[in-house]
């Protein structure tokens, strides 16, 4: 009879242990799921950062064996049509403006989320590059205007 009591007691201990282990396993699985989501988000952010950095960098391209900038200097009598589409859109928006324009306004016209400063920084870099190459003028107050 004592063996039955021992079996019943042991079964009760093992049932309690099984419930505790199941609870721990569920917590571990939840954390693993959260880590997988975090990893996907970080990968997407890294891809976006690489794409933004690549778009903002002045990349010399070889044409007929000569290095040519994707965003040429305006004084070189370069054709605006040879620029990447996003730069042409910026110039078109700037030409439609009546006066000095903030980066935020151009971002809104391009459909960017202007409430997040980080979303505007790649655009600011592009506009600054256009100013550096003579296509736009950057004013001391940070606004941009078109060049005549």
N, C-alpha and C positions, 0 to 999 in steps of 0.2 A: 504494500500500500504506500509506503514511503517513496518508492520509485515513481509512482504516479504523481505525487506531490512535487517531487523534484522536477519531473518532466513538465508539469503545468507551470511551475515557477520559472523554469528555464525558457519555456515557450513565451511566457509573458515578458521576460527580459529581452529575448530576441525580437519580439514584436515591437517593443519600445525602441530598441536599437535600430530596427529597420525603418521605423517612422522618422527617427532623427536623421538617419543617413539619407532617406528620401528627401527630407527638407533641405539638408546640406547640398545634395545633388541638384535640386531645383535652384538654389541660390547660386551655385557655381555655373549652371547653365545660363541663368539670367545674366550673370556678369560676362560670360563668354559671348553672349549675343550682343551686349552693349559694347564690348571691345571690338567685335567685328564691325559694328556700325561706325564706331569712332575711327577705325582703320580705313573704312571706305571714304568717310568724310575727309580725312587727312590726305588720302590719295587724290581725291578730286581737287582739293585746295592746292596741292602741289602741282597737279597738271595745269590748273588754271594759272598759277603763279608762273610756271614755265612758259605758258602760252602768252601771258601778258608781258613777260620779260622779253620774249622773242619778238613780239610785235613792237615793243617800245625801243628796241635796240637798233642803232643804225648799222645795217648789215650791208657790207659791200658785196655786190654780186659780180661775178665774172661775165662780161659780155665781150665776145671776140677777143678774149685774153686780157681785157682791161678791167680793173675794178671800178664798179659803178655803184653809187649809193642808191638805195631804194627811195630815199627822200632827197632829191637833188637840191643843190643851192639854186635859189631863184635867179641869181645873177648869171647862171650858166645857160640862160634861155632854155631851160628844161621844160619839157611838156608835162603839164599837170596830170594829164591822162595816164602817164607812165607810173604814177604813184599808186600805192595800195588803196583799195576802195575806202577803207576807214579814214584815211587822210583826206581823200577827195570829199567825203561827206562832211568832215570838219570844216574844210574850206568853203563848201557850199553854205553851210549854216552860218559861218562867219560873214559871208557876203550878203546874206539876207538880213543881217542885223543892222540896225540904224546907227549904232555907236559901239562903244566898248562893251565887251561881253565877258561875263564870269564863266569859269570852267563849269560850274554847276548848271548854268543855263544850257550850254552845249550838251552836257550830259543828259539833261532832261529831254532835249530834242532827239538825242540818240536812243532814248529809252532806257538809260541806265538808272539804277537805284541810287539816287543822289542823297538819300538820307544816311548812307554809309560812306564816310570819307575815303576809305580804302578803295571803293569802287571808282572814285574820281581820279585817283593818283595816276593810273596808267594813261587816262585821257589827258591829264595835266602834262605828263611827260611827252605825249604826242604833240600837244599844242606848243610846248616849249621847243621841241625839236623843229616844228614848222617855223617858229620865231627865229631860232638859231640859223635856219637855212634861208631866212629872208621872206618867207611866205606870209608870215604874220608879224605883228609888232606886240611885244609884251610890255605893258605899262608898269611903272613902279608900284601901282596899287594891286598888281596881280591880274588885272583884266587884260584881254587881248583885243586887238583891232586888226583889220585887214590892211595890207599895204596897198597904196595906190598903184 
